[in-house]
Amino acid sequence: MAIPFPRIQCFQEPGDRVAVTRDGRAVLNYHFGASYPRPFIYPLLTPQGHNVLACGHSVDLVGHSHHRGIFAGHTDVNGQKFWGDKDCRCVHQRLLKLESGVEEGTVASFNYWMAGNAPLLDETREFTVRADGSLLVKLEVAAHDAGVALGVTKFGFLACRVARTIGVAAGGGQITDATGRVNEKAIYGQRAAWCDYSGPVAAGKDGGPDVWAGITIHDDPANPHHPTPWMCRDDGWFSPAFNMIEPFTLKKGEKLTLRYRIAAHDGAKPAA
């Protein structure tokens, strides 16, 4: 019996990165090199090949250099910041899994969240790309050797910077959530099961309307604090803000597991 060819392939490439393809076409790259303060995903492509992510702010290229595609960070871990390029680092330790398959492929890695030379958190992250184009994200953090307090902040954990043309302000895009609210003023700080950022990614043919694409992030119903509050900006940023309203404490030996479904989609309609 012939072995089914793996439609989703995950493989390591030079430059400390992992590439994921679907049916021979690029889906995403995962970068984990020591030259960056934390690992990140860039690009993330729709089924038709449109990249929905950006690295850096659409205007402030220096102050927001840490905005690299999709990443994980937090601005209050025992009072330490794990967010900007000059803050504490999330340091890749090793790849745990590179599995290709017919219906899905998975990348997993283990990281230390380092405050100076001392790890505060042990983190296992896992990305699963499915044949339908969706990306399942699992972030699991545990206190390294003592209790950890995750303070109230709008920054943390999962974060996403969208392509410049998708942004509301720079490109004429639109943010929507599961309740029907639209754009930053209505959505910022509100709870919703999912949020979407969509906008133009290519010029229309023969003077027709521009081509749209976007990215939808779903908060897993099993996550603590579900439905999550959302931190979003018309300048091209959105994030399920786990600690935006209330803190969370991890005792020694405890783990916090957060799961999200991300869909990079073609067209203006959210992948809801």
PLY file of the C-alpha trace (Angstrom):
ply
format ascii 1.0
element vertex 272
property float x
property float y
property float z
element edge 271
property int vertex1
property int vertex2
end_header
0.00 0.00 0.00
1.35 3.44 -0.96
2.09 5.86 1.85
-0.06 9.02 1.47
2.05 12.01 0.56
2.18 14.61 3.39
0.25 17.65 2.19
1.46 19.68 5.18
5.24 19.66 5.51
7.31 21.14 8.35
11.07 21.36 7.95
14.00 23.29 9.35
15.85 25.76 7.13
19.15 27.66 7.46
19.02 30.80 9.57
17.28 29.27 12.62
13.84 29.01 11.12
11.19 26.42 10.35
9.13 26.52 7.15
5.65 25.06 6.77
4.13 24.34 3.36
0.73 23.10 2.21
0.57 21.24 -1.11
4.03 22.61 -1.92
3.11 26.24 -1.30
4.43 28.32 1.59
2.17 28.84 4.62
4.47 30.36 7.25
7.99 30.68 8.61
8.79 30.35 12.31
11.93 32.28 13.34
13.72 31.38 16.58
17.29 32.69 16.18
19.19 34.25 19.10
19.48 37.56 17.25
15.81 38.24 18.05
14.46 38.92 21.56
11.73 36.31 21.09
10.56 33.82 18.44
7.91 34.84 15.93
5.92 33.83 12.84
6.44 35.75 9.61
5.00 35.61 7.00
1.58 33.94 7.22
-0.03 33.35 3.84
-3.64 32.89 2.80
-4.62 29.95 0.55
-4.23 32.29 -2.45
-0.76 33.34 -1.31
-1.36 36.78 0.24
0.76 37.62 3.29
-1.35 39.11 6.09
1.48 40.01 8.52
4.01 42.82 8.90
7.22 43.36 10.85
7.20 46.78 12.50
4.71 49.62 12.87
3.30 51.27 9.74
4.74 54.64 10.87
6.97 54.18 13.97
9.62 51.83 12.56
12.00 52.22 15.53
9.81 52.31 18.62
7.77 49.30 17.46
10.54 47.15 15.99
9.42 44.34 18.31
6.16 44.01 16.35
7.27 41.01 14.30
4.33 39.18 12.74
2.80 36.91 15.37
4.69 36.56 18.65
4.13 35.88 22.35
5.09 38.30 25.12
3.88 39.96 28.31
4.67 43.25 30.05
4.26 42.15 33.68
5.78 38.82 34.73
6.73 39.31 38.38
7.15 42.96 37.45
9.49 42.17 34.54
8.72 43.21 30.95
8.85 40.65 28.14
7.66 42.79 25.27
9.96 45.36 23.64
13.33 44.72 22.02
15.15 46.18 25.05
13.12 44.23 27.61
13.67 40.70 28.95
14.07 37.90 26.43
12.22 34.73 25.49
15.07 32.41 24.55
14.60 29.39 22.29
16.08 26.22 23.80
15.21 23.43 21.39
12.73 22.18 18.83
10.50 19.49 20.25
8.53 18.43 17.20
8.56 18.73 13.41
5.76 16.52 12.16
4.40 16.50 8.61
1.15 14.83 7.62
-1.71 14.46 5.17
-4.23 16.54 7.13
-1.97 18.57 9.45
1.61 19.37 10.37
2.95 20.47 13.76
5.90 22.51 15.02
6.70 22.59 18.73
9.51 24.27 20.66
10.65 24.88 24.24
11.68 28.33 25.49
12.90 30.06 28.65
11.54 33.49 29.59
14.76 35.00 30.97
15.02 37.96 33.39
18.76 38.50 33.13
20.30 35.07 33.73
17.30 33.69 35.62
14.40 31.89 33.92
10.99 32.98 35.21
8.84 30.87 32.92
9.23 27.60 31.04
7.23 27.79 27.83
6.20 25.14 25.35
4.57 26.45 22.18
2.97 24.41 19.46
1.70 25.40 16.02
-0.46 23.03 13.98
-1.27 23.90 10.37
-4.31 22.08 9.02
-5.23 21.23 5.45
-8.16 23.67 5.65
-5.64 26.49 6.12
-6.25 27.13 9.81
-3.43 27.47 12.34
-3.91 26.11 15.86
-1.72 27.74 18.50
-1.02 26.27 21.94
1.00 28.26 24.49
1.85 26.49 27.75
3.76 28.40 30.43
4.88 27.18 33.84
6.64 28.89 36.75
10.29 27.85 36.51
11.21 27.45 40.19
8.93 29.85 42.13
5.49 31.37 41.87
4.85 33.88 39.09
2.37 36.76 39.09
1.03 37.87 35.71
-0.10 41.44 36.23
-2.88 43.42 34.60
-1.72 44.61 31.18
-3.07 45.13 27.68
0.09 43.53 26.27
0.12 39.74 26.53
0.26 36.99 25.54
-0.43 36.41 21.82
0.17 39.42 19.57
-0.33 40.16 15.88
0.84 42.97 13.57
-1.02 42.93 10.25
0.26 44.03 6.85
0.27 47.82 6.37
-2.42 47.84 3.68
-4.76 45.80 5.90
-4.66 48.43 8.66
-7.70 50.64 9.14
-5.67 53.87 9.21
-3.02 53.10 6.60
-4.90 50.90 4.15
-8.62 51.29 4.68
-9.12 47.89 6.28
-11.57 46.91 9.01
-11.58 45.23 12.41
-14.66 43.23 13.40
-15.50 40.96 16.32
-17.94 38.17 17.11
-20.56 40.62 18.44
-20.60 42.76 15.29
-18.58 45.65 16.71
-16.33 47.45 14.22
-12.86 49.03 14.58
-10.79 50.18 17.53
-13.18 52.60 19.23
-15.92 49.98 19.58
-13.82 46.82 20.12
-10.91 47.95 22.31
-11.16 46.36 25.78
-14.36 44.46 24.98
-14.77 40.70 25.32
-15.49 38.57 22.25
-15.04 34.97 21.15
-13.10 36.07 18.05
-11.72 39.14 16.32
-10.80 39.71 12.69
-8.58 42.19 10.87
-9.10 42.39 7.09
-8.17 44.83 4.35
-6.82 45.26 0.81
-3.76 43.22 -0.17
-3.64 43.73 -3.95
-4.97 46.09 -6.60
-8.10 45.06 -8.43
-7.92 43.98 -12.07
-8.99 46.32 -14.84
-9.99 49.07 -12.41
-12.11 46.75 -10.28
-12.23 46.71 -6.47
-9.06 45.90 -4.55
-8.43 42.32 -3.47
-9.00 41.80 0.27
-7.62 39.27 2.75
-7.39 39.07 6.52
-6.69 37.16 9.69
-9.18 35.90 12.27
-8.13 34.89 15.80
-10.46 32.70 17.87
-10.18 32.46 21.65
-10.61 28.84 22.76
-13.68 28.45 25.04
-11.49 26.44 27.46
-9.10 29.37 28.01
-9.25 31.12 31.38
-10.92 34.54 31.11
-12.88 33.43 27.99
-14.22 35.27 26.11
-11.05 37.32 26.09
-10.93 41.13 25.98
-9.24 42.45 22.85
-6.49 45.02 22.47
-6.77 46.43 18.95
-5.58 49.50 17.10
-6.66 51.05 13.82
-2.92 51.28 13.01
-2.73 47.54 12.27
-2.46 45.75 15.61
-4.67 43.34 17.51
-4.27 40.87 20.32
-6.35 38.63 22.60
-5.35 40.45 25.82
-5.41 37.69 28.46
-4.53 39.99 31.40
-6.24 43.18 30.26
-8.89 43.09 33.01
-7.60 40.80 35.75
-4.30 39.29 36.94
-3.37 35.60 37.04
-1.06 33.77 39.43
0.95 30.63 38.72
2.14 28.72 41.76
5.24 26.58 41.55
4.41 23.49 39.51
1.29 25.02 37.93
0.81 25.54 34.21
-1.25 27.98 32.19
-2.38 26.69 28.79
-3.83 29.04 26.18
-5.17 27.89 22.82
-6.14 29.95 19.79
-7.32 29.20 16.28
-5.93 31.55 13.63
-7.20 31.65 10.06
-5.49 33.66 7.31
-8.29 34.03 4.82
-8.92 35.44 1.36
-11.73 37.96 1.01
-13.19 40.45 3.46
-15.40 38.00 5.35
-13.97 36.84 8.72
-13.17 33.15 9.06
-15.73 32.77 11.85
0 1
1 2
2 3
3 4
4 5
5 6
6 7
7 8
8 9
9 10
10 11
11 12
12 13
13 14
14 15
15 16
16 17
17 18
18 19
19 20
20 21
21 22
22 23
23 24
24 25
25 26
26 27
27 28
28 29
29 30
30 31
31 32
32 33
33 34
34 35
35 36
36 37
37 38
38 39
39 40
40 41
41 42
42 43
43 44
44 45
45 46
46 47
47 48
48 49
49 50
50 51
51 52
52 53
53 54
54 55
55 56
56 57
57 58
58 59
59 60
60 61
61 62
62 63
63 64
64 65
65 66
66 67
67 68
68 69
69 70
70 71
71 72
72 73
73 74
74 75
75 76
76 77
77 78
78 79
79 80
80 81
81 82
82 83
83 84
84 85
85 86
86 87
87 88
88 89
89 90
90 91
91 92
92 93
93 94
94 95
95 96
96 97
97 98
98 99
99 100
100 101
101 102
102 103
103 104
104 105
105 106
106 107
107 108
108 109
109 110
110 111
111 112
112 113
113 114
114 115
115 116
116 117
117 118
118 119
119 120
120 121
121 122
122 123
123 124
124 125
125 126
126 127
127 128
128 129
129 130
130 131
131 132
132 133
133 134
134 135
135 136
136 137
137 138
138 139
139 140
140 141
141 142
142 143
143 144
144 145
145 146
146 147
147 148
148 149
149 150
150 151
151 152
152 153
153 154
154 155
155 156
156 157
157 158
158 159
159 160
160 161
161 162
162 163
163 164
164 165
165 166
166 167
167 168
168 169
169 170
170 171
171 172
172 173
173 174
174 175
175 176
176 177
177 178
178 179
179 180
180 181
181 182
182 183
183 184
184 185
185 186
186 187
187 188
188 189
189 190
190 191
191 192
192 193
193 194
194 195
195 196
196 197
197 198
198 199
199 200
200 201
201 202
202 203
203 204
204 205
205 206
206 207
207 208
208 209
209 210
210 211
211 212
212 213
213 214
214 215
215 216
216 217
217 218
218 219
219 220
220 221
221 222
222 223
223 224
224 225
225 226
226 227
227 228
228 229
229 230
230 231
231 232
232 233
233 234
234 235
235 236
236 237
237 238
238 239
239 240
240 241
241 242
242 243
243 244
244 245
245 246
246 247
247 248
248 249
249 250
250 251
251 252
252 253
253 254
254 255
255 256
256 257
257 258
258 259
259 260
260 261
261 262
262 263
263 264
264 265
265 266
266 267
267 268
268 269
269 270
270 271
